[in-house]
Amino acid sequence: MPVDVSPLARRAKTNAALLSVALTGASVSIKGAVAVVTGSSAVLAETAHSFSDLLAALIALAAVRAADRPPDPQHPFGHQKLEHVSAVIEGLILVLVAGFVAIQSARSFGAPVENSTLGIVVMAVSAGASFFVARRISRVAKASHSAALEADSAHIAADVWSSVGTAAALTIIAVTGWVEVDAIFGIAVSAWVAATGGRLALNGIRVLIDESVSKDDLDTIREALEATRPAGVISYHRLRARRSGPIRHVDVHILVDPDMTVAAAHVITDELEAALEARLPSADVVVHVEPAGSEPEPDAHY
């Protein structure tokens, strides 16, 4: 049966996305000012990173609102894949920003850094705020199976570690005067951010091309089919499952006694669909009925 997202879950997702927009917007403004004052490549890298986070947060906000719209005649399966489109875009933004920052860091190698103490304080505060916000968004993403919020959480979690790295670079400069470490940390942060972006984009693409659900989910589906097995069902085959946003779409063919009535077969499909949806939350299950033939199906089970 079709799966709908509860109003409470929708509100939690929207609030999480708004929280991310507020945090990243403030981070861009503050870090940008500090980058100008200090002349630090690492802080500039952080500013660009936070700007990408802001873009990602805005995209995530739009995606979670659009993805939760109910199905319509043009989109009978719903709009959940918009979250995965969002995740791919967010990942690519991270990769592009990382490339820009790496180039800027290399160009400013050995340039002087001023007011490093201010930069250290701002980066430390930013890391702390991002840590708590990332945890909050991650909890909502896991509870709602939201790909857009999962990507947004990864963006902000990356900001935590990159802010810590930048603070470390500025601390080394303040203690030792080794200014080259600023560009080194800027390039290192860029590489890590690019890897995070690539992973997010790849995960989103996998869902968009209808990659199968995880092995654990498939095992859960098979266990439910084995445990239920209504009388009259001879075997099942053509089990397929894919993910779209928080929903797993599952379809399976069952072979029944050729003499079974349509009414009896319908009761069986309802029973199997209910059993699968009970074991796999947020599942949309379709069971197809076929009369058993003399030749067994190559992928038949039971």
C-alpha positions in Angstrom: 0.0 0.0 0.0 1.2 3.6 -0.5 3.3 5.0 2.3 2.7 8.6 3.5 5.1 10.6 5.7 3.5 11.8 8.9 3.0 15.5 9.6 5.3 15.2 12.6 8.1 13.7 10.6 7.7 16.4 7.9 7.9 19.1 10.6 11.0 17.5 12.1 12.7 17.4 8.8 11.8 21.0 7.9 13.0 22.2 11.3 16.3 20.4 11.0 16.9 21.9 7.5 16.0 25.4 8.9 18.5 24.9 11.7 21.2 24.0 9.2 20.4 27.1 7.2 20.7 29.3 10.3 24.0 27.8 11.4 25.7 27.9 8.0 24.5 31.4 7.2 26.0 32.7 10.4 29.2 30.7 9.8 29.7 32.2 6.4 29.4 35.8 7.7 31.7 35.3 10.7 34.4 33.2 9.0 34.4 35.5 6.0 35.2 38.5 8.2 37.9 36.6 10.0 39.5 35.5 6.7 39.8 39.1 5.7 41.3 40.2 9.0 43.8 37.3 9.3 44.7 36.7 5.7 44.7 33.0 6.5 44.3 30.5 3.6 42.9 27.9 6.1 40.3 30.3 7.3 39.5 31.2 3.7 39.1 27.5 3.0 36.7 27.3 5.9 34.7 30.3 4.6 34.3 28.6 1.2 33.5 25.4 2.9 30.8 27.1 5.0 29.4 28.8 1.9 29.0 25.4 0.3 27.3 24.2 3.5 24.9 27.1 3.2 24.1 26.2 -0.4 23.7 22.6 0.6 21.4 23.5 3.5 19.2 25.6 1.2 19.0 22.8 -1.3 18.2 20.3 1.4 15.4 22.5 2.8 13.8 22.8 -0.7 14.3 19.0 -1.2 12.7 17.8 2.0 9.7 20.1 1.4 9.2 18.9 -2.2 9.9 15.3 -1.5 7.2 14.9 1.1 4.5 16.0 -1.3 1.9 13.3 -2.0 2.0 11.4 -5.3 0.2 13.0 -8.2 -0.8 11.9 -11.8 2.6 13.0 -13.1 4.5 11.3 -10.2 2.5 8.3 -9.1 5.4 6.9 -7.1 5.8 10.2 -5.2 8.6 12.7 -5.1 11.1 11.1 -2.7 13.9 10.8 -5.2 14.2 14.6 -5.1 16.1 14.0 -1.8 18.7 11.9 -3.7 19.0 14.5 -6.4 19.7 17.0 -3.7 22.3 14.7 -2.2 24.1 14.4 -5.5 24.1 18.2 -6.0 25.3 18.8 -2.5 28.2 16.3 -3.0 29.2 17.9 -6.3 29.2 21.4 -4.6 31.6 20.1 -2.0 34.0 18.7 -4.7 34.0 22.0 -6.6 34.5 24.1 -3.5 37.3 21.8 -2.4 39.1 22.3 -5.7 38.8 26.1 -5.5 40.1 26.1 -1.9 43.1 23.8 -2.8 44.1 26.1 -5.6 43.8 29.3 -3.5 45.8 27.6 -0.7 48.6 26.6 -3.0 48.8 30.1 -4.5 49.1 31.7 -1.0 51.7 29.2 0.3 54.0 31.0 2.8 51.9 34.2 2.9 51.8 35.9 6.3 48.9 35.3 8.8 47.8 38.0 11.2 45.5 38.0 14.3 45.7 34.2 14.6 44.3 34.2 18.1 41.0 35.6 16.7 40.9 32.9 14.1 41.6 30.2 16.7 38.6 31.3 18.9 36.2 31.6 15.9 37.2 28.2 14.6 36.8 26.6 18.0 33.4 28.1 18.5 32.3 27.1 15.0 33.5 23.5 15.5 31.5 23.2 18.8 28.3 24.7 17.3 28.6 22.5 14.1 29.1 19.4 16.2 25.8 19.8 18.1 23.8 20.8 15.0 25.3 17.9 12.9 24.2 15.4 15.6 20.7 16.9 15.7 20.3 16.7 11.9 21.8 13.2 11.8 19.2 11.9 14.3 16.4 13.4 12.2 17.9 12.0 9.0 18.2 8.5 10.4 14.7 8.5 11.9 13.1 9.8 8.7 15.5 8.0 6.2 16.1 11.4 4.6 18.9 11.4 2.0 18.9 15.2 1.8 19.3 15.6 5.6 21.9 12.8 5.7 24.0 14.7 3.1 23.4 18.0 5.0 24.5 16.4 8.2 27.7 15.1 6.5 28.4 18.6 5.2 28.2 20.1 8.7 30.2 17.2 10.3 32.9 17.9 7.7 32.8 21.5 9.0 33.5 20.3 12.5 36.8 18.5 11.6 37.9 21.2 9.1 37.3 23.9 11.7 39.4 21.9 14.2 42.1 21.5 11.6 42.1 25.2 10.9 42.3 26.1 14.6 45.3 23.7 14.9 47.1 25.3 12.0 46.6 28.8 13.4 47.8 27.6 16.8 51.0 26.2 15.3 51.5 29.5 13.5 51.0 31.5 16.8 53.5 29.2 18.7 56.2 28.6 16.0 55.7 31.2 13.3 55.6 28.4 10.7 53.2 30.1 8.3 53.5 27.5 5.6 51.4 25.1 7.7 48.4 27.4 6.9 48.4 26.4 3.2 49.2 22.8 4.1 46.2 22.5 6.3 44.1 24.3 3.7 45.0 21.8 1.1 44.5 18.9 3.5 41.1 20.1 4.5 40.2 20.5 0.8 41.2 16.9 0.0 39.0 15.6 2.9 36.1 17.7 1.9 36.3 16.5 -1.7 36.3 12.9 -0.6 33.2 13.5 1.5 31.5 15.2 -1.4 32.4 12.4 -3.8 30.9 9.8 -1.4 27.7 11.7 -1.0 27.3 12.1 -4.8 28.0 8.4 -5.4 25.5 7.3 -2.7 22.8 9.5 -4.3 23.5 8.2 -7.8 23.2 4.6 -6.6 19.7 5.3 -5.4 18.7 7.2 -8.6 19.7 4.3 -10.8 17.6 2.0 -8.6 20.3 0.0 -6.9 18.9 -2.8 -4.7 18.3 -2.2 -1.0 20.9 -3.4 1.4 21.6 -7.1 2.1 20.1 -6.7 5.6 16.8 -5.4 4.1 16.7 -8.2 1.5 17.3 -10.8 4.3 14.5 -9.2 6.3 12.1 -9.5 3.3 13.1 -13.1 2.7 12.7 -14.0 6.4 9.2 -12.4 6.4 8.2 -14.4 3.3 9.5 -17.6 4.8 7.8 -17.0 8.1 4.5 -16.1 6.6 4.1 -18.6 3.7 0.3 -18.8 3.5 -1.4 -22.1 2.6 -1.6 -22.5 -1.2 1.5 -20.6 -2.0 4.0 -22.9 -3.7 7.0 -20.6 -4.1 8.0 -17.0 -4.8 10.4 -15.5 -7.3 11.5 -12.2 -9.0 12.0 -10.5 -5.6 13.1 -6.9 -6.2 13.5 -4.0 -3.9 14.8 -0.5 -4.3 14.9 2.6 -2.1 13.3 6.0 -2.8 13.8 8.5 0.0 12.5 6.9 3.2 10.4 4.4 1.3 11.5 0.9 0.1 9.6 -0.3 -2.9 9.3 -4.1 -2.9 7.7 -6.4 -5.4 7.6 -10.1 -5.5 5.9 -12.8 -7.6 4.2 -15.8 -5.9 3.2 -19.0 -7.5 -0.1 -20.5 -6.3 -2.3 -23.5 -7.0 -3.7 -23.0 -10.5 -7.2 -23.9 -9.2 -7.1 -21.2 -6.5 -9.9 -18.6 -6.8 -9.1 -14.9 -7.4 -10.7 -14.0 -4.0 -8.5 -16.5 -2.2 -5.4 -15.3 -4.0 -6.3 -11.7 -3.1 -6.5 -12.6 0.6 -3.0 -14.2 0.4 -1.5 -11.1 -1.3 -3.0 -8.9 1.5 -1.5 -11.2 4.1 2.0 -11.1 2.6 2.0 -7.4 2.0 1.0 -6.8 5.6 3.7 -9.1 6.9 6.4 -7.5 4.8 5.3 -3.9 5.7 5.3 -4.9 9.4 8.9 -6.2 9.2 10.2 -3.4 7.0 8.9 0.0 8.1 8.1 2.5 5.4 7.8 -0.2 2.8 5.5 -0.1 -0.2 4.9 -3.8 -1.2 3.3 -5.2 -4.3 2.7 -9.0 -4.6 2.0 -10.4 -8.0 0.1 -13.7 -8.3 0.9 -16.4 -10.9 -0.5 -19.9 -11.4 2.2 -22.5 -10.8 3.3 -24.2 -14.0 4.9 -27.5 -14.7 8.4 -25.9 -15.2 9.9 -24.5 -12.0 11.1 -20.9 -12.0 15.0 -20.7 -12.0 15.0 -18.3 -9.0 12.1 -19.8 -7.1 12.2 -20.2 -3.3 10.4 -22.3 -0.7 
